[in-house]
């Protein structure tokens, strides 16, 4: 058995950012589906279209996308950063075989602000009206916070793909306590599938202390910590080893399912 895999990208990204993970998973028998979130397609008017989008828009889109695929079995969700938050929300709403959270953004109720990530978000959240404006890191900020640990050439390639993100989404995640719509909330008790969580010691966007709190929401979670890695785990020097570990975690779950046994919770 190989359950279908849905790869959910993070802020400022598109489905194209999953190329390395897809190249590593598909030879192992996993058919990857890589949606690009609404208003993230890299068109000339992309910043104008994304500014006031909500996490709820992204979540509704992903739920429709998964249902439209008519998968024969519940999918595996792999989410990076904001995509990790969306994966948690989806797993609470629809049948899911397993969830893999790579340096995930924290849901409502977890204070993820720390010295490591205060500066880049302060530049966004400190502008009046940011909640209805698109935003994007400068090349220097992206290299320091999103792509730290990568070579300069790889940083340049990643930045050339970077798109603008919704100011409203930044508000919903970063200032969750002020969001009456509770767009970043997750019903953790409703997530009953197996969960695999990756945190990184040099992550300057979703710091390890916050990711550990995410893992603690799920008693069934397996948590893997990489002390030296930064945020961009989907294409760094240890991505292949990480995917090997994830697939090794998935195989016994799939084997039990193939024998008609319930996956552990």
N, C-alpha and C positions, 0 to 999 in steps of 0.2 A: 504494500500500500504506500502510495505517495500522495498525501493530501495536497490540493492546490495551495499555492503561497501567494498572498497579497502583500506587496511591499509598499509601505506608506511613508512618504517622505516628510521632511520637516520644514521649518520656516525657511523662506528664501530659496527653496529648492524646487525641482521638478522631478518627474519620474526618471529623467536621464541620469540623475545622480546615483541611481541604484545599479549602474552598469556593472561595476566590479562584483557586487554581491550576486547579481543575476548570473554572471559568468562562472561564479564559483558554485552556485546551488544547482543550476540546471544540469550540468554533467552528473550530478549526484541523483538525478531523477526527479527533481522538483520543478514543476512547471510554474514559472513566476509570472504574476500579473502585476503590472506596474502603472497604476493610474497617476495622472497629474491632477492635483487638486484644482478646483475652480479658480479661474483668473490667475493661474500661475503659468500658463503657456507663455513662452518668451516672445510676445508680439510687441509692436511699437507702443500700443496703448495699454500694456499690461499694468503699469503703475496706476493708471486711472481706474482700471476695473477692480483692482484688489483692495483698495484702501479701506472700505467699510465692510468687507466680508467678515463673517463671524465663524467661530469654531463650529457653531451649529450648522452653518452652510456646508462646511467641509464634512461634518459627520453625516448629514443627510445624503450628501453626494456619494460618500463611500458606501453607505448602506444600500443605496439604489444600485451602485456599481456592482457590489457583490451579489445582490439578488438577481441582477440582470445576467450574470455569468451562468446562472443555473448550475453551479458546481454539483457534482454527484455526491460529494462529501463536504462537511464543514471545512472551511479553509484554515490554514495557518496564517496568522497575521504577524508580520514583522514590521515594527514601527521604529523610526529613528527620531529622537528629539520630540518635536511637536507631534510627529507621527506616532510616537510611543504613547502619548496621551490619547490621541484619537483611537489607537488600537485598544486601549483599555476601555474607552467608552463604547466602542463597537462590541467588544466581548461581553459587555453587560447587557447588550440589546439583541444580539443575534447568535445563533449557534456557531461556535468556533472550536476547532480541534485543539489549538494551542496558540499561545501568544508569546512573541519574542520582543522584548523591549530593550532597544539599544540606546543608552544614555537618554532615557525618556524625560520629557517635561513632566513636572509634577501636577497632579490634579488639584482642584480646589480643596483647601484645608491644610495643605502642606506648604510651609514657608520655605521657599527655595532660594531666597535672597542671601547672598554671602559675599565676602570680599572678592571672591574669584569672578563673580558674574555681575557685580553691582554696576561697574563702569559702563559696559556696553549697553545694558538696558536703561541706565540712567539717561544716556544720550537720547534714547527713544522716548521714554516715558516723561522726560523733563520738558518736552516741547508742548506748548499750549495747542490743544486741538489734535494731539497725536492720534487720538482714538478714531479719527475719521480720515487719516492721511496714510498713504503708503510710506514705507521706510525701507532702507537698505544700508547695511554696513559700508563704510569706506573700505577701500582695499587694505589699508593698514589695520583697521579694526578687525576685518575678517581674518587676516593672517594671524593676528594676536589672540583672537578669541574662538573663532570657529575652526580654523585650520592649523592651529598651533601643533607642532610636531611633524608637519608635512614638509617636504622639500620646497624651496621657493618656486620651482617649476610646477609642482603639483598644486601649490597654493594659487598660482596664476591661472591654471586651467580650471580649478574649482570656481574661482571668482568670476571668470568669464561666463560661467553658467548661472551665476547667482541672479535671482529675480527679486523684485520688491515684495514685501509682505504687508499684510493688513495691520493698520494701527489698532483696529478694534480687537483683533486677535491678541496683539501684545497687551492690550488692556485686560482682556478676559483671562489671560494666563498670569501676567505680572501683577495685576491689581485685583485678583480674584475676590478679595474681601469686599470690594466696592461694586462688584458686578451683580446687580439684582437678578439678572437672568440666569446666573449660575452656569454659564456656558462651559466651564472647565470641570464641572462636577463629574465624579465617577461613582457609581454604585458598586463598590468593591465586593460586596457580598454576593452580587449577581455574577461575578466573574468566577466561574467554577472550573474552567479548563486549566490545564497545566500552564505555568508561566515561567519564562526564563528572562532574567534581568541582567543587563551588562552596565556596570559603572566604571568610571575611569578617574584615576587620581589626579590627572592634569587637565581635567575637563573644566573649562572656564565659562561654560554656558549652562550646563545642567550638572552642578557639582555633585561629587560622590555622596556627600552627606544627605542631599535631597533624594538622590536615586535610592539610597538605602531605605529611606522612609517609604518610597514607592514600593520597593520589594516587600517591606513589612506589612503592607496592606493585604498581601496574599499569602496565607499560611502555606499554600502549595508551591510557592515560588522557589526556583533555583537561582541563586545570585552568584554571578561571576564578576570579580573585580580585577581590573588591570591597573596597577599602580602608576605606570609611566605614560599611559595613552591619554590623548586629548579627546575632544568631542567628535572628531570626524572619523569614527570607527568604520564607516562604510567604505572607506578607501584609503587605508593607511598600511604601514608595513606589517601589521598583525591581523589584517582582515581575513586572510586565508586561514590562519590558525583559529580565529574566532568562529568562522563559519564551520570549520571542521568540528569544533566543540559543540556548536548548536545542532548540527546534523547528528552528531553522536548522541546528544540528548533526545532528539526527536525519534531516532530509530526504534528504541524499545517501546515508546508510546505507540508508534505505528504498528509494530509487531503485535502488541497486545490487542490493538483495535482490529487487526486482520484476523486474529483468533477469536474475535467476538467478546473480548474482555474490555472492561471499562478502563479508560486511562486514569491513572492516579490523580487525585485531587488534593 
